[in-house]
Amino acid sequence: MKIRQEVRVGVESICDRYANEPSPLMMILSSIQKEYGYIPLEVQEIVSEKTGIPVAEIYGVVTFYSFFSLNPKGKYVIGICLGTACYVKNSQAIVDKFSALLGIKPGETTEDGLFTIEAVRCMGACALAPAMEVNGKVYPKVTPNQVEAIIKEYREKESEVK
């Protein structure tokens, strides 16, 4: 995949912004993720050229931390907690219901680019178990029966926008 020139310039600008930092990698990657939504290998190569950090090290960081992504995410990122408190309250059934209704597995995005499902390890909302969020909006004590209505809520937002 060839990176567009404006993306290259943008990534280089982000790298330049942190040039005087002693350990700039996390700040650079966070800014790129925020700006573009993901960090493909081609962008990692640009970061390597600008910083002198080996691509293998950059790739290791991008794949280690769950908040970085190698692929574009949907407009609505559905994070379903599979931490202990949520898991024992059947959050896996919520993941399974979203997967069945959207036709994708965790880590995947729907073909229309609307939804991405992510299985997260802990949201810090244990008292609300099972919990999930969509783009930061937390849904407490979710049941599989609510999943269809949650999807509908976001599809209706899309039809209002169009």
C-alpha positions in Angstrom: 0.0 0.0 0.0 1.3 3.4 -0.9 0.9 6.2 1.6 -0.6 9.4 0.3 1.8 12.4 0.3 -0.4 14.4 2.7 -0.4 11.5 5.2 3.4 11.2 4.9 3.8 14.9 5.6 1.4 14.6 8.6 3.2 11.7 10.1 6.5 13.4 9.6 5.1 16.5 11.3 4.0 14.5 14.3 7.4 12.9 14.6 9.0 16.4 14.4 6.8 17.6 17.2 8.4 15.1 19.6 11.9 15.2 18.3 13.3 16.7 21.5 11.7 14.1 23.8 14.0 11.5 25.3 11.5 8.6 24.6 9.1 9.9 22.0 7.7 6.7 20.6 4.5 6.4 22.6 3.7 10.0 22.1 4.2 9.8 18.4 2.1 6.6 18.1 -0.7 8.0 20.2 -0.8 11.2 18.1 -0.8 9.1 14.9 -3.6 6.8 16.2 -5.7 9.9 17.3 -5.2 11.6 13.9 -5.6 8.7 11.5 -7.4 6.1 13.5 -4.8 3.4 12.9 -1.1 2.8 12.4 -0.4 0.6 9.4 3.1 -0.9 8.6 3.8 1.8 6.0 3.3 4.5 8.6 5.5 2.6 11.1 8.2 2.7 8.4 8.0 6.5 8.2 8.2 6.7 12.0 11.3 4.5 11.8 12.9 6.7 9.1 12.3 9.9 11.2 13.3 8.5 14.6 15.9 5.9 13.9 13.8 3.4 15.9 13.7 0.0 14.2 10.4 -1.0 12.6 10.4 -4.2 14.6 10.4 -2.2 17.8 7.7 0.1 16.6 5.6 -2.9 15.5 6.1 -4.6 18.8 4.7 -1.5 20.6 1.8 -1.1 18.2 0.8 -4.8 18.6 1.4 -5.0 22.3 -1.0 -2.1 23.4 -4.6 -2.7 22.6 -5.4 1.0 22.1 -3.2 1.0 18.9 -4.6 -0.6 15.8 -3.0 -1.8 12.5 -6.3 -1.6 10.7 -8.9 1.1 10.3 -11.7 0.9 12.9 -15.4 1.4 12.4 -17.1 4.7 13.1 -18.6 3.0 16.2 -16.1 1.0 18.2 -18.0 -1.5 20.5 -15.8 -2.5 23.4 -17.2 -5.4 25.4 -15.5 -6.1 28.7 -14.3 -9.6 29.3 -12.6 -8.8 32.6 -13.3 -11.2 35.5 -16.3 -9.4 36.9 -18.0 -9.0 33.5 -17.0 -12.4 32.3 -18.6 -14.2 35.3 -21.8 -12.2 34.5 -21.9 -13.6 31.0 -20.3 -10.9 28.9 -19.1 -13.5 26.4 -22.7 -14.0 25.4 -22.9 -10.3 24.6 -19.8 -10.6 22.4 -21.3 -13.6 20.7 -24.6 -11.7 20.1 -22.9 -8.7 18.6 -20.8 -11.0 16.4 -23.8 -12.9 15.2 -25.9 -9.8 14.4 -23.0 -7.8 12.8 -21.4 -10.8 11.0 -17.9 -10.0 12.4 -15.6 -11.3 15.1 -13.8 -9.3 17.8 -11.1 -7.2 16.1 -13.0 -7.0 12.9 -15.0 -4.1 11.2 -18.2 -4.4 9.3 -18.0 -4.0 5.5 -19.9 -0.7 5.7 -17.2 0.7 8.1 -19.8 1.4 10.8 -18.9 -1.1 13.5 -15.8 -2.6 15.1 -16.1 -5.1 17.9 -13.4 -5.2 20.5 -13.1 -7.6 23.4 -11.4 -5.5 26.2 -9.9 -7.0 29.3 -11.2 -4.5 31.9 -13.0 -1.2 31.6 -12.8 -0.4 35.3 -16.6 -0.6 35.5 -16.8 -3.8 37.5 -19.8 -2.6 39.6 -21.7 -2.2 36.3 -20.9 -5.7 35.1 -21.4 -6.8 32.5 -20.4 -3.5 30.9 -19.6 -2.4 27.4 -19.0 0.9 25.7 -19.5 2.4 22.3 -17.1 5.3 21.5 -16.8 6.0 25.3 -20.5 5.8 26.1 -20.8 3.1 28.8 -23.7 0.7 28.9 -24.1 -1.0 32.3 -25.5 -4.4 33.2 -26.0 -5.3 29.5 -27.9 -8.5 28.5 -27.8 -10.2 25.2 -31.4 -9.1 24.7 -30.3 -5.5 24.6 -27.7 -5.9 21.8 -30.1 -5.6 18.9 -31.5 -2.3 20.3 -28.0 -0.9 20.8 -27.0 -1.7 17.2 -30.3 -0.1 16.0 -29.6 3.0 18.1 -26.3 3.6 16.1 -27.8 2.7 12.7 -30.6 5.2 13.3 -27.9 7.9 14.1 -26.4 7.1 10.7 -29.7 7.5 8.9 -30.2 10.9 10.6 -26.8 12.0 9.4 -27.6 11.1 5.8 
